[in-house]
């Protein structure tokens, strides 16, 4: 059995990640929220969320951890393909918005001694998405769900998408109703286990989408 140590600052994302790993038969032996906490020596792989690093561009914890254990970096945006993290000693880099299937594949790869970098996937037709998204989430609903999976609060999501917190609440209620989930932890698991189209990352200012009434 693969044993993992995870360093994630967001409680919501942490819950979803633990659920995803556990369901795949991967044991979580330590859960940390700060790099000041020492990684578990029992771990075969350490998952480090860059949002938990302080400051985020300080890669010294990645380098230090990688001297003892394989490190998988969880990142929000990978414009450079994650090469900076690999140079710092990481064995793999993956976006936090990847599906649970890709996340598990990455963990298994680095735990076996291999390197992992997720290729930039081609857009998938809607008919090939995970069953949970056959509920026809709108483009903006998918955007909100992606931000929830990253651990952002409703206020942070509102700022990032250029909408009001009340509008975010409205979208979250719609998403819960369509996916049949009851709380943020379940929404996070939905985003991790399903594949949300990458086209939804486009900034709202570039789209003509209609917002629900605030």
Secondary structure by P-SEA (a helix, b strand, c coil): cccbbbbbccaaaaaaaaaaaaaaccccccccccccccccccccbbbbccccccccccaaaaaaaaccbbbbbbbccccccaaaaaaacccccccccccaaaaaaaaaaaaacbbbbbccccccccccccccccccccaaaaaaaaaaaacccaaaaaaaacccaaaaaaaaaaaaaaaccccaaaaaaaaaaccccccccccccccccccccc
